[in-house]
Amino acid sequence: MRNKDIEYLKDKVKECNLSVDDKLLLIKYLEGRSPDLDGFLKTFFSVCEVGKDILDLFDIDIGKYL
């Protein structure tokens, strides 16, 4: 992913209604030179009630991650 895409994801996480701890955990996966997108998605799916609205918010097609 490009840096601007990662920054977009971070911004969306910061704006969502998750707990501060969950937000920090998700953002941690997006830090550094090689963001851990698999870890991010697994954690995202486990801390969120993943519904169509949330997937649309992050513009995620889960088909490629299943």
C-alpha positions in Angstrom: 0.0 0.0 0.0 1.1 3.5 -0.6 1.9 5.8 2.3 -1.2 8.0 1.7 -3.4 4.9 1.8 -1.9 4.0 5.2 -2.4 7.5 6.5 -6.0 7.4 5.3 -6.6 4.2 7.2 -5.0 5.7 10.3 -7.2 8.7 10.0 -10.3 6.5 9.7 -9.3 4.5 12.7 -8.8 7.7 14.8 -12.3 8.9 13.8 -14.2 5.7 14.5 -16.1 4.9 17.7 -13.8 2.1 19.0 -12.2 2.4 22.4 -8.9 4.2 22.7 -7.0 0.9 23.3 -8.5 -0.7 20.2 -7.6 2.3 18.1 -4.0 2.3 19.4 -3.7 -1.4 18.7 -5.0 -1.0 15.1 -2.8 2.0 14.4 0.2 0.1 15.8 -0.2 -2.4 12.9 0.0 0.4 10.4 3.2 2.0 11.7 6.7 1.5 10.4 8.2 0.9 7.0 6.3 -2.4 6.5 2.8 -2.1 7.9 1.3 -5.4 9.0 -1.9 -5.4 7.0 -2.8 -9.0 7.8 -2.4 -8.3 11.5 -4.4 -5.1 11.1 -7.3 -6.8 9.3 -7.4 -9.8 11.7 -7.5 -7.4 14.7 -10.0 -5.1 13.0 -12.4 -8.0 12.3 -12.0 -9.3 15.9 -12.7 -5.9 17.6 -15.4 -4.7 15.3 -18.8 -5.9 14.6 -18.0 -6.2 10.9 -21.0 -5.2 8.9 -21.5 -3.7 5.5 -21.4 -0.2 6.8 -18.0 -0.6 8.5 -16.5 -2.4 5.4 -17.8 0.5 3.2 -16.3 3.0 5.6 -12.8 1.5 5.1 -13.5 0.6 1.5 -12.5 -3.0 2.2 -13.4 -6.0 0.0 -13.0 -8.9 2.4 -13.2 -11.4 -0.4 -9.5 -11.2 -1.0 -8.7 -11.7 2.7 -10.9 -14.8 3.3 
